[in-house]
Amino acid sequence: VAALERCKPIYEEMSGWSSPTASATTIEELPREAREYVDRLQELIGCPIDVISTGPHRHETIRVRPLIDAVSA
């Protein structure tokens, strides 16, 4: 708790996007601003983002990277 009391928020503004994203099936199909947002989140958290949800349905999920590495036999 003491560590949290020392935390200070950092506010960053980024460009938004008005294009719909629900039809995107790959990260390349997302608006440029959305891709920049994902890139910035990855920088801030220090790890890659593997899955992006563009809506509440299963088909509105983008797998940025494979969730499980293929195992060669």
Secondary structure, DSSP 8 states (H G I E B T S, - for coil): -HHHHT------------S--TT--SGGGS-HHHHHHHHHHHHHHTS---EEESSSSGGGEEESS-SS-----
